[in-house]
């Protein structure tokens, strides 16, 4: 095999964040941009990378095919022995994790910008997952960045283009191999070990139960067709299930704004259950008939029912974990069931350490979730949209196993019963997208400064119990993560949190999280924004949101 060393120079701004490196497609298309990052990754993985297997795939967005051919040639040049690549370059993020774990591969490269738009003028992304199937550690991402700052050459093999449309093994001189695999098979087999598919099929087959799934033209489509098709769901109820390079012009983010067509369908009362997935199928939104389930409530309900209706957890749920901004609804479940609870920074990699800990003890069974529509368990090391939907269908099958036709226990019935047991955590998130980065940083600095001597003082009707900037010391690897969110905690349990998100490709996204606990059952059916009105007013006043950003309203409210 002929390998060429190509002279290059450092490219500024290739800092890999929680969810990888995300930029506009046109940035990735600049000379040596992707090549530099890949070489920095391979340098960081040496010498352990030599002779190993990597999994490669993406969400099918624009430039996915071109990027994979570059990865093939550079992986070969850097000592990788074998690549497992999804057919047509398609692999969901949770599927990559499942394949790494099932095949005991060294790691995986995922091409995705997750829930961000795709197309020639939109976003592209790349990330690396480690041997456990989870996102790269901060130690590795820091190493990649350091290499990008000093890189002078990259290695690339002179190989022909590999046909990714055919499941086959492609062998090259020197023992290098590219195996194109079925995108769904290994992942589906993983899920079949978790859930009772017969029970779910029984639910889907009920005459009084109708469901619909919307893949938003993302990578979930092939998985929903195969998995839910095998469970009896008809194709007409699998919406936008063909991956498109530009997601059909949609913003593939499963929330009330960007999945508005599904929301309208569900609130028309035509279906009993509905769900949407994001671009790479790791996020999900759950809807019942005329009912929206918040991601925080979804996590809590799944944790509450898991041992009863999901075979994987029949030996006992060990722990639950949530990101710090996620509501405390699951905390109440953990307390009642005597489960270990972990509160971690935003980013699925923080859950991975806890999962790995219990796996080493040979007592897996951990459920994790984020308010940003991410839910999952330790069957893989990524959040998993399809897993979450199968979990909800398992719950519905369980509570309806003895009900007669026409007496279906609904999604709203399940959530309302949960609130009656645990109380309701009213919760909302305001996203201010593509804010000028300097202005966003000024707002955050202002908030930190405003926290001085605030404890015991009143902000509107709320009394401040604590005010800080969240810092997390990981008990498993002793790593410290600072500046993870600015918190205002009140004596009635209410919370206001501000955080800058790193998932956008341009500008900054300011996220404002609002939570207020309510134990009075007579107030459970308030509209969320009505219940949080006083808290919202306080948050906007202390942040001076309009003054710093010029925004009169958030881009998205969930």
C-alpha positions as CSV (number, residue, x, y, z in Angstrom):
1,X,0.0,0.0,0.0
2,X,1.4,3.4,-1.0
3,X,1.2,6.0,1.8
4,X,1.8,9.7,1.2
5,X,2.9,12.2,3.8
6,X,1.3,15.6,2.9
7,X,2.7,18.8,4.3
8,X,0.1,20.9,6.1
9,X,-0.1,23.7,8.7
10,X,-2.1,24.1,11.9
11,X,-5.7,25.4,11.4
12,X,-7.2,27.5,14.2
13,X,-10.4,26.7,16.0
14,X,-10.4,22.9,15.8
15,X,-11.4,22.5,19.5
16,X,-13.4,19.3,20.0
17,X,-16.3,19.8,22.4
18,X,-18.7,17.6,24.3
19,X,-20.3,16.5,21.1
20,X,-17.3,16.5,18.8
21,X,-16.2,19.1,16.3
22,X,-19.1,21.0,14.6
23,X,-18.8,23.6,11.9
24,X,-20.4,24.7,8.7
25,X,-19.9,22.2,5.8
26,X,-17.9,24.9,3.9
27,X,-15.5,25.0,6.8
28,X,-14.9,21.3,6.7
29,X,-14.5,21.5,2.9
30,X,-11.6,23.9,3.3
31,X,-8.2,22.5,2.4
32,X,-6.9,20.0,4.9
33,X,-9.5,20.9,7.5
34,X,-10.9,17.4,8.0
35,X,-7.5,15.8,7.3
36,X,-5.8,17.8,10.0
37,X,-8.4,16.9,12.6
38,X,-8.2,13.2,11.6
39,X,-4.4,13.1,11.8
40,X,-4.6,14.7,15.2
41,X,-7.0,12.0,16.3
42,X,-4.8,9.2,15.0
43,X,-1.7,10.8,16.6
44,X,-3.6,10.9,19.9
45,X,-4.5,7.2,19.7
46,X,-1.1,6.0,18.8
47,X,0.6,3.6,19.5
48,X,-2.5,1.7,20.7
49,X,-4.3,2.2,17.3
50,X,-1.9,0.0,15.3
51,X,-3.6,-3.1,14.0
52,X,-7.0,-2.2,15.5
53,X,-10.6,-2.1,14.2
54,X,-12.7,1.1,14.0
55,X,-16.4,1.6,13.4
56,X,-17.4,4.4,11.0
57,X,-20.7,5.8,10.0
58,X,-22.9,8.9,10.1
59,X,-26.4,10.4,9.9
60,X,-26.4,10.7,6.1
61,X,-26.1,14.5,6.1
62,X,-24.5,16.4,3.2
63,X,-20.8,15.5,2.7
64,X,-21.1,12.3,4.8
65,X,-20.0,10.2,1.7
66,X,-17.0,12.4,0.9
67,X,-15.7,12.5,4.5
68,X,-15.9,8.7,4.8
69,X,-13.7,8.1,1.8
70,X,-11.1,10.5,3.3
71,X,-11.4,8.6,6.6
72,X,-10.8,5.2,4.9
73,X,-7.6,6.4,3.2
74,X,-6.2,8.1,6.3
75,X,-7.1,5.2,8.6
76,X,-5.2,2.8,6.3
77,X,-2.2,5.1,6.3
78,X,-2.2,5.3,10.1
79,X,-2.1,1.6,10.9
80,X,-5.8,0.7,11.3
81,X,-6.3,-2.8,10.2
82,X,-10.0,-2.9,9.7
83,X,-13.0,-0.5,9.3
84,X,-16.6,-1.5,9.9
85,X,-18.7,0.9,7.9
86,X,-22.5,1.0,7.8
87,X,-24.1,0.4,4.4
88,X,-24.2,3.7,2.4
89,X,-22.2,5.2,5.3
90,X,-25.3,5.2,7.5
91,X,-25.1,4.5,11.2
92,X,-27.0,6.1,14.0
93,X,-25.0,7.3,17.0
94,X,-26.4,4.6,19.4
95,X,-25.8,2.0,16.7
96,X,-22.1,2.9,16.5
97,X,-21.9,2.4,20.2
98,X,-23.6,-0.9,20.0
99,X,-21.4,-2.1,17.2
100,X,-18.2,-1.1,19.0
101,X,-19.3,-3.0,22.1
102,X,-20.6,-6.1,20.3
103,X,-17.6,-6.5,18.0
104,X,-15.1,-5.4,20.7
105,X,-13.7,-2.7,18.3
106,X,-11.1,-0.2,19.4
107,X,-13.4,2.7,18.8
108,X,-15.5,4.6,16.3
109,X,-15.8,7.7,14.2
110,X,-19.2,9.3,13.9
111,X,-20.1,11.9,11.3
112,X,-22.9,13.9,12.7
113,X,-24.0,17.3,13.8
114,X,-26.8,15.7,15.7
115,X,-29.9,17.9,15.7
116,X,-28.4,20.7,13.7
117,X,-29.6,21.4,10.1
118,X,-27.8,19.7,7.2
119,X,-27.0,20.8,3.6
120,X,-24.3,22.6,1.7
121,X,-24.8,25.8,3.7
122,X,-25.5,24.1,7.0
123,X,-23.7,22.0,9.5
124,X,-21.3,19.0,9.6
125,X,-19.7,17.3,12.5
126,X,-17.3,14.6,13.6
127,X,-16.7,12.8,16.9
128,X,-14.8,9.9,18.3
129,X,-16.1,7.2,20.6
130,X,-13.9,5.0,22.7
131,X,-13.6,1.3,23.3
132,X,-16.6,1.3,25.7
133,X,-18.7,2.8,23.0
134,X,-19.0,6.1,24.7
135,X,-17.8,9.6,23.8
136,X,-14.2,10.5,24.0
137,X,-12.8,11.6,27.3
138,X,-11.7,15.2,27.9
139,X,-8.1,13.9,28.1
140,X,-8.4,12.6,24.5
141,X,-10.2,15.7,23.2
142,X,-7.6,17.9,24.8
143,X,-4.8,15.8,23.1
144,X,-6.5,16.1,19.7
145,X,-6.7,19.9,20.1
146,X,-3.0,20.1,21.0
147,X,-2.0,18.2,18.0
148,X,-4.1,20.4,15.7
149,X,-2.1,23.4,17.0
150,X,1.3,22.0,15.9
151,X,0.5,19.6,13.0
152,X,2.9,19.8,10.1
153,X,1.9,16.7,8.0
154,X,-0.8,14.1,7.6
155,X,-0.7,10.6,6.2
156,X,-3.0,9.3,3.5
157,X,-3.0,6.1,1.5
158,X,-3.5,5.9,-2.2
159,X,-6.6,3.7,-2.4
160,X,-9.6,3.6,-4.8
161,X,-13.0,4.7,-3.6
162,X,-14.9,2.0,-1.7
163,X,-18.4,1.2,-2.8
164,X,-20.4,1.6,0.3
165,X,-23.7,0.6,-1.3
166,X,-23.0,-3.1,-1.1
167,X,-22.6,-5.2,2.1
168,X,-19.2,-6.8,1.4
169,X,-15.6,-7.2,2.6
170,X,-13.1,-5.0,0.7
171,X,-9.5,-6.2,1.1
172,X,-6.4,-4.1,0.2
173,X,-2.6,-4.8,0.1
174,X,-1.0,-4.9,3.6
175,X,-4.0,-6.6,5.2
176,X,-6.2,-3.5,5.4
177,X,-9.9,-4.3,5.2
178,X,-13.1,-2.3,4.8
179,X,-16.1,-4.3,5.7
180,X,-19.4,-2.7,4.8
181,X,-22.1,-4.0,7.2
182,X,-25.8,-3.9,7.6
183,X,-26.6,-0.7,9.4
184,X,-29.4,-2.1,11.6
185,X,-28.7,-5.7,12.4
186,X,-26.2,-5.5,15.4
187,X,-28.1,-2.6,17.0
188,X,-31.5,-4.4,16.6
189,X,-30.0,-7.5,18.2
190,X,-28.8,-5.4,21.1
191,X,-32.3,-4.0,21.7
192,X,-33.9,-7.5,21.5
193,X,-31.8,-8.4,24.5
194,X,-33.2,-5.5,26.5
195,X,-37.0,-5.5,25.7
196,X,-39.9,-8.0,25.4
197,X,-40.6,-7.5,21.7
198,X,-43.6,-9.9,21.9
199,X,-45.3,-7.7,24.6
200,X,-44.7,-4.6,22.5
201,X,-46.0,-6.3,19.4
202,X,-49.1,-7.1,21.3
203,X,-49.7,-3.5,22.2
204,X,-49.1,-2.3,18.6
205,X,-51.6,-4.9,17.4
206,X,-54.4,-3.7,19.7
207,X,-57.3,-2.2,17.7
208,X,-57.7,0.7,20.2
209,X,-54.0,1.7,19.9
210,X,-52.6,3.8,17.1
211,X,-49.0,5.2,17.0
212,X,-46.9,7.2,14.7
213,X,-43.1,7.8,14.5
214,X,-41.4,10.8,12.7
215,X,-37.7,10.4,11.8
216,X,-37.5,13.9,10.5
217,X,-35.6,12.6,7.4
218,X,-32.7,11.6,9.7
219,X,-30.8,8.4,10.2
220,X,-33.6,6.9,12.5
221,X,-35.6,6.0,9.4
222,X,-33.9,2.7,8.4
223,X,-34.0,1.6,12.1
224,X,-37.7,2.4,12.6
225,X,-38.6,0.6,9.4
226,X,-36.8,-2.6,10.3
227,X,-37.4,-2.6,14.1
228,X,-41.0,-1.3,14.3
229,X,-41.9,-2.9,11.1
230,X,-41.1,-6.3,12.7
231,X,-43.4,-5.3,15.6
232,X,-46.3,-4.8,13.2
233,X,-46.3,-1.0,12.7
234,X,-47.4,-0.1,9.2
235,X,-45.2,1.9,6.9
236,X,-47.8,4.7,6.6
237,X,-47.2,5.4,10.3
238,X,-43.5,5.8,9.8
239,X,-43.1,9.4,8.7
240,X,-40.1,10.9,6.9
241,X,-38.2,7.7,7.3
242,X,-35.7,8.1,4.4
243,X,-32.4,9.8,5.4
244,X,-31.9,12.9,3.3
245,X,-28.7,14.9,3.0
246,X,-30.5,18.1,4.0
247,X,-33.2,16.5,6.1
248,X,-35.7,17.7,3.6
249,X,-35.1,21.2,4.7
250,X,-36.1,20.4,8.2
251,X,-34.3,21.2,11.4
252,X,-34.0,17.6,12.7
253,X,-34.5,18.5,16.4
254,X,-37.3,16.6,18.1
255,X,-39.0,19.4,20.1
256,X,-42.4,21.2,20.0
257,X,-41.2,23.8,17.5
258,X,-39.2,21.8,15.0
259,X,-41.4,18.7,15.0
260,X,-44.5,20.8,14.8
261,X,-46.2,18.6,12.1
262,X,-46.1,15.6,14.5
263,X,-47.2,17.8,17.4
264,X,-50.2,19.0,15.4
265,X,-51.1,15.4,14.4
266,X,-50.9,14.2,18.1
267,X,-52.9,17.1,19.4
268,X,-55.6,16.5,16.8
269,X,-56.3,13.3,18.7
270,X,-55.7,10.9,15.8
271,X,-53.0,8.9,17.6
272,X,-52.5,7.4,21.1
273,X,-48.7,7.6,21.0
274,X,-46.2,9.5,18.9
275,X,-42.5,10.1,18.9
276,X,-39.8,12.0,16.9
277,X,-36.1,11.5,16.6
278,X,-33.2,13.8,15.7
279,X,-30.7,13.6,12.9
280,X,-28.5,10.9,14.4
281,X,-31.3,9.1,16.3
282,X,-29.9,9.6,19.8
283,X,-32.7,12.1,20.9
284,X,-36.4,11.6,21.2
285,X,-39.6,13.3,21.9
286,X,-42.6,11.5,23.5
287,X,-46.2,12.5,22.9
288,X,-49.5,11.0,23.9
289,X,-52.9,11.9,22.6
290,X,-53.1,15.7,23.1
291,X,-50.3,15.4,25.6
292,X,-46.5,16.3,25.7
293,X,-44.2,14.4,28.0
294,X,-41.2,16.5,29.0
295,X,-37.8,14.7,28.8
296,X,-37.4,15.1,32.5
297,X,-40.8,13.4,33.2
298,X,-40.0,10.8,30.6
299,X,-36.8,9.9,32.4
300,X,-38.6,9.7,35.8
301,X,-41.4,7.5,34.5
302,X,-39.1,5.1,32.7
303,X,-37.0,4.7,35.9
304,X,-40.2,4.1,37.9
305,X,-41.4,1.3,35.7
306,X,-38.2,-0.2,34.4
307,X,-37.9,-3.2,36.8
308,X,-41.5,-4.2,36.2
309,X,-41.7,-4.2,32.4
310,X,-38.2,-4.2,30.8
311,X,-36.5,-7.6,31.1
312,X,-33.1,-6.0,31.0
313,X,-33.8,-4.5,34.4
314,X,-35.6,-7.4,36.0
315,X,-32.6,-8.1,38.3
316,X,-32.9,-4.7,39.7
317,X,-32.2,-1.1,38.7
318,X,-28.9,0.0,40.3
319,X,-28.7,3.7,39.7
320,X,-30.2,6.7,37.8
321,X,-28.3,9.7,36.6
322,X,-29.3,13.1,35.2
323,X,-27.5,16.1,33.9
324,X,-27.5,19.0,36.3
325,X,-30.0,21.2,34.3
326,X,-32.5,18.3,34.1
327,X,-35.4,18.5,36.5
328,X,-35.3,16.7,39.8
329,X,-38.3,14.5,39.0
330,X,-36.1,11.4,38.8
331,X,-34.5,12.3,42.1
332,X,-37.9,11.6,43.8
333,X,-38.1,8.2,42.1
334,X,-34.5,7.4,43.2
335,X,-35.3,8.3,46.8
336,X,-38.4,6.1,47.0
337,X,-36.7,3.2,45.3
338,X,-33.4,3.6,47.2
339,X,-31.4,4.0,44.0
340,X,-28.1,5.7,43.7
341,X,-28.5,9.1,42.0
342,X,-25.8,10.9,40.0
343,X,-26.0,14.6,39.0
344,X,-23.5,15.3,36.3
345,X,-22.6,18.1,33.8
346,X,-24.3,18.1,30.4
347,X,-22.7,15.6,28.1
348,X,-23.3,11.8,27.8
349,X,-19.6,11.0,28.5
350,X,-20.2,11.9,32.2
351,X,-22.8,9.1,32.4
352,X,-20.4,6.6,30.9
353,X,-18.1,6.6,33.9
354,X,-20.9,5.5,36.2
355,X,-22.1,2.9,33.7
356,X,-18.6,1.5,33.4
357,X,-18.3,1.4,37.2
358,X,-21.4,-0.8,37.6
359,X,-20.4,-3.0,34.6
360,X,-17.0,-3.7,36.3
361,X,-18.9,-4.7,39.4
362,X,-21.0,-7.0,37.2
363,X,-24.1,-5.2,38.3
364,X,-25.1,-3.1,35.3
365,X,-28.5,-1.6,35.0
366,X,-28.2,2.2,35.0
367,X,-30.7,4.6,33.4
368,X,-29.7,8.2,32.4
369,X,-31.3,11.2,30.9
370,X,-30.9,14.8,29.9
371,X,-33.5,17.5,29.6
372,X,-32.3,18.0,26.0
373,X,-34.5,15.0,24.8
374,X,-31.8,12.4,25.5
375,X,-32.6,9.2,27.4
376,X,-30.8,5.9,27.6
377,X,-29.3,3.1,29.6
378,X,-26.0,1.1,29.8
379,X,-26.9,-1.3,27.0
380,X,-24.8,1.2,25.0
381,X,-22.8,4.3,26.0
382,X,-24.8,6.9,24.1
383,X,-28.3,8.3,24.5
384,X,-30.7,6.3,22.4
385,X,-33.9,7.6,20.9
386,X,-35.3,4.3,19.8
387,X,-34.5,2.7,23.2
388,X,-36.6,5.4,24.9
389,X,-39.5,4.8,22.6
390,X,-39.3,1.0,23.2
391,X,-39.2,1.7,26.9
392,X,-42.4,3.7,26.7
393,X,-44.1,1.1,24.6
394,X,-43.0,-1.5,27.2
395,X,-44.7,0.6,29.9
396,X,-47.9,1.0,27.9
397,X,-47.9,-2.7,27.2
398,X,-47.5,-3.5,30.9
399,X,-50.2,-1.2,32.2
400,X,-52.6,-2.4,29.5
401,X,-51.9,-6.1,29.7
402,X,-55.3,-6.8,31.4
403,X,-57.3,-3.9,30.0
404,X,-60.2,-4.5,27.6
405,X,-60.4,-3.0,24.2
406,X,-61.7,0.6,24.5
407,X,-60.2,1.0,28.0
408,X,-56.7,1.8,27.0
409,X,-54.5,3.3,29.8
410,X,-53.0,6.3,28.0
411,X,-49.7,8.2,28.1
412,X,-51.4,11.1,30.0
413,X,-52.9,8.6,32.5
414,X,-49.4,7.2,33.2
415,X,-47.9,10.7,33.7
416,X,-50.8,12.0,35.8
417,X,-50.5,8.9,38.0
418,X,-46.8,9.6,38.4
419,X,-47.5,13.2,39.4
420,X,-50.0,12.1,42.0
421,X,-47.4,9.8,43.5
422,X,-44.3,12.1,43.4
423,X,-45.6,15.6,42.8
424,X,-45.0,17.6,39.6
425,X,-41.8,19.4,38.6
426,X,-43.0,22.2,36.3
427,X,-40.1,22.7,33.9
428,X,-39.2,24.7,30.8
429,X,-36.1,25.6,28.8
430,X,-35.7,28.8,26.8
431,X,-33.1,28.7,24.0
432,X,-31.6,31.9,22.6
433,X,-29.8,30.6,19.5
434,X,-27.0,32.2,17.5
435,X,-26.4,35.0,20.0
436,X,-23.3,37.1,19.4
437,X,-20.6,35.2,21.3
438,X,-19.2,38.3,23.0
439,X,-22.6,39.4,24.2
440,X,-23.3,35.9,25.5
441,X,-20.1,35.8,27.4
442,X,-20.8,39.2,28.9
443,X,-24.2,38.1,30.1
444,X,-22.7,35.0,31.8
445,X,-20.0,37.1,33.4
446,X,-22.7,39.5,34.7
447,X,-24.6,36.6,36.2
448,X,-21.5,35.3,38.1
449,X,-20.9,38.8,39.4
450,X,-24.5,39.1,40.5
451,X,-24.3,36.1,42.7
452,X,-22.2,37.8,45.3
453,X,-23.9,37.9,48.8
454,X,-27.2,36.8,47.3
455,X,-28.0,34.0,49.8
456,X,-31.0,34.8,52.0
457,X,-32.1,37.7,49.8
458,X,-35.4,37.8,47.9
459,X,-35.7,37.8,44.1
460,X,-39.4,38.5,43.5
461,X,-41.4,36.0,45.6
462,X,-38.4,33.6,45.8
463,X,-35.7,33.5,48.6
464,X,-32.2,32.5,47.4
465,X,-30.9,29.4,49.2
466,X,-27.7,29.1,47.1
467,X,-26.1,30.7,44.1
468,X,-23.1,29.3,42.4
469,X,-21.4,28.1,39.2
470,X,-21.7,24.3,39.0
471,X,-18.4,22.4,39.2
472,X,-18.2,18.6,39.1
473,X,-15.6,16.3,40.4
474,X,-16.0,12.9,38.9
475,X,-15.8,10.3,41.6
476,X,-14.7,7.6,39.2
477,X,-11.7,9.3,37.4
478,X,-11.2,12.4,39.7
479,X,-11.5,14.7,36.7
480,X,-12.9,18.2,37.4
481,X,-15.3,20.0,35.1
482,X,-15.7,23.7,35.8
483,X,-18.1,26.4,34.5
484,X,-20.9,23.9,33.9
485,X,-23.8,26.3,34.5
486,X,-24.8,29.2,36.7
487,X,-27.3,28.3,39.3
488,X,-29.8,30.2,41.4
489,X,-31.4,27.8,43.9
490,X,-34.4,28.9,46.0
491,X,-35.6,27.8,49.4
492,X,-38.8,26.3,47.9
493,X,-36.8,24.0,45.6
494,X,-37.2,26.1,42.5
495,X,-34.2,26.6,40.3
496,X,-33.0,29.0,37.6
497,X,-30.0,27.9,35.6
498,X,-28.1,29.6,32.8
499,X,-25.7,27.7,30.5
500,X,-23.9,28.3,27.2
501,X,-24.4,25.4,24.8
502,X,-21.6,24.0,22.7
503,X,-23.7,22.2,20.1
504,X,-24.2,25.0,17.6
505,X,-21.8,25.7,14.7
506,X,-22.0,29.5,14.8
507,X,-22.5,32.1,17.5
508,X,-23.6,31.0,20.9
509,X,-26.7,29.5,22.3
510,X,-27.8,30.7,25.8
511,X,-30.0,28.1,27.6
512,X,-32.2,29.2,30.4
513,X,-33.7,26.4,32.6
514,X,-36.6,26.9,34.9
515,X,-38.0,24.5,37.5
516,X,-40.6,24.7,40.2
517,X,-41.9,21.8,42.3
518,X,-45.6,21.5,43.0
519,X,-47.0,19.0,45.5
520,X,-50.6,20.3,45.4
521,X,-52.6,17.9,43.1
522,X,-55.2,20.6,42.4
523,X,-52.5,22.6,40.6
524,X,-51.0,19.8,38.4
525,X,-53.0,20.8,35.3
526,X,-51.8,24.4,35.1
527,X,-50.1,25.4,31.9
528,X,-46.4,25.2,32.4
529,X,-45.7,28.8,31.4
530,X,-48.4,30.0,33.8
531,X,-46.9,28.0,36.6
532,X,-43.4,29.4,35.9
533,X,-44.5,33.0,35.2
534,X,-42.9,34.5,38.3
535,X,-39.7,32.4,37.9
536,X,-39.4,33.5,34.2
537,X,-39.7,37.2,35.2
538,X,-37.0,36.9,37.9
539,X,-34.7,35.1,35.4
540,X,-35.0,37.7,32.7
541,X,-34.5,40.5,35.1
542,X,-31.4,39.1,36.9
543,X,-29.8,38.2,33.5
544,X,-30.7,41.4,31.7
545,X,-31.4,39.1,28.8
546,X,-32.9,41.7,26.5
547,X,-30.2,44.3,27.3
548,X,-27.3,41.9,26.5
549,X,-28.8,40.0,23.6
550,X,-31.3,42.3,22.1
551,X,-33.8,39.5,22.1
552,X,-37.4,40.0,23.2
553,X,-38.1,36.3,23.1
554,X,-36.3,33.0,23.0
555,X,-35.9,31.1,19.7
556,X,-37.4,28.0,21.1
557,X,-39.4,27.2,24.3
558,X,-39.7,23.6,25.5
